[in-house]
Amino acid sequence: MKTAAIPSVRVEPSFRAELEAVLADGETLSEFVEASVRASGERRRVHAEFVARGLRSRDEARRTGDYVDADVVLEGLQRKLDAARARLATKGK
């Protein structure tokens, strides 16, 4: 399969220097840019899927009238957080 190029981006020399300063040993600026673009694209895809799931859930709740009270959800999340903190506290001892 033939490869394609990502358009070059003009930046201030100081910004380029900042980026070059954080490159891993042997890593090129091109590799860094490609990895960054891939990661950003993945974050956007995951975010779009999250929003789509939320909208489907909202529509289903409206359709069925089956809602969960926010206090119930928050209590459940708090229990999970407390349990996770307790596990971490016992690991650290």
N, C-alpha and C positions, 0 to 999 in steps of 0.2 A: 504494500500500500504506500502511496506517495505521501510524504509529509507536507505539512503546511506551516507557514511562519506566523507567529503572533506579531502584530504590528509593534514596531519599536516605539518607545516612549521617551520623550525628551524630559530630562530632569536637571535640576541644578547640580553642579559638580559636588557640592557639599552633601547632597542627599545620596548621590552615587557612592561617595566615600563612606557614608554611614552604613549603607548596605554592604559594601565590600568588607567593612570591618566586622560584620557579623556572619560572614560566610564560614562554613565548616572547612576543615582542612581538605584541600583538593576540590572543593566545590566551586563551580564557576557561577558568575552572575546569571548567565542564561539558565543554568539548572535551578538556581534560587527562584528566578522569575517564573519558570515553568511550574515549580512546586507550589509557589504562592498562588498562581492563577488556578491551578487544580484545586487547592484547598479552598479558595474563595468560591469557586464554582460548586464544590461539594457542600459548603455551608449554605449557599443559596438554595440548592436543591433540597437539602434537609429542611430548611426553613419553609420552603414552599409546601412540602409534604405535610409539615406540622400544621400550617395554617389550613390546608385542605382538610386534614383530619378534624380539626377544630370546627370548621364550618359544617362538615358532614354530621358531627356530633350535635352541634346546635340545631341543625335542621331535623335530625332524628328526635331530639328532645321536644322540639316544637310540634312535630307530627304526632308523637305518642303522648305528650304531656308528662313524660317521666323525667322529672328533674331531681337532682340531688342537692340538698341544702348546702350552701357554702360552708356553714359551721361544721357539718358532718365531714366534708372533704378536708377542711383545715385540721380538725381533730385527728383524722386518720394520718395526715401528713406529719403532724406533730408527734404522733406515736412512733412513726417510722424514723423520724429524726432523733427522737430520744433513744430509741433502740440502737441506732447506728452510733450515736455518741457513747452509749454505754459499752458497745463492743470495742470501740476505739480506746476507751478509758481502760478496759481490762487488758488490752493488748500492750498498752504502754507501761504496764506495771510489771 
